[in-house]
Amino acid sequence: MSGVVSKTKILIIFLCLTFFFSWGKKDPRSEENLKKRAEDYWKYLNFLKFDKALNLWCKEIRPSTREQRKDLIDSWRRERFSVGIIKCKVESVRIKGDKGYVFEECRDETIFGKVRSKSRSMSIWVFEDNNWFVKKGIPIGNNICVEPIIVYNIFIEEVTPESFTLSWETDEEAECEVEYTYEIQWGTFSIDRVRVKEFIHNPIKSKKHRIILKRIGRKDYAEIRIWARNGSRVCHSFEYGVDLEEILSSKDLPKKLE
């Protein structure tokens, strides 16, 4: 009987120790961890710890050689001393699949703390090696993505000589607009081209979206950005350059835009 009691005690102690050591461990995929990583990234940049900031770049964009790393850090250092103090605050974060979306407000300050200008940005982070790493970022307007609507899973589903089909999702019901930029010939020579921007509006509110766009002008290349609106809230995706001829010839469909 005493042997059974001893085994039970050992099992209870083991379970308690397991709970004790596991308690407090944070899920590396969590929004809390993503926000901390983003805050650390801006802290490293602001305190000139460029080497640590580079360690938060994803594998796809991280410098592959020591020389490339050194050159990038040197250019950062030169730029940093010329622009003054940049302080960035993470406003909000969202996660969709293996992508994290981080929205920041940055202030350009003098050494005395006077704010010279403000700007906002959106960055995409990817989950790899059991943690979040930054992939790319873009500036956004002051009234854009304040309460974000996430546009994600953007695919080119089909390409023909005359058109292509675009699909995407939003994390809530929204009406969308495709900002479609292409080039048309304007003159005799191949360099005589004019960039044309169109906005194709889809008023139907949904989480899943699909639209067919005509291939106009220079048919091999287009730039795409998707806007989402719900009431007064507006947000947009990154802008993607798309080589339609390459996709058509390779038959690599559906093609995810990343």
Secondary structure, DSSP 8 states (H G I E B T S, - for coil): -HHHHHHHHHHHHHHHHHHHHHTT---TTSHHHHHHHHHHHHHHHHTT-HHHHHTTB-TTTS-SSHHHHHHHHHHHHHHHHHH-EEEEEEEEEEEETTEEEEEEEEEEE-TT--EEEEEEEEEEEEEETTEEEEEEEEEE-TTSSSS---EEEEEEEEE-SSEEEEEEEEEEEEEEEEEEEEEEE-SSSTT-EEEEEEEEEEEEEEEEEEEEEE--SSTTEEEEEEEEEETTEEEE---EEEEHHHHHHHT--SEE--
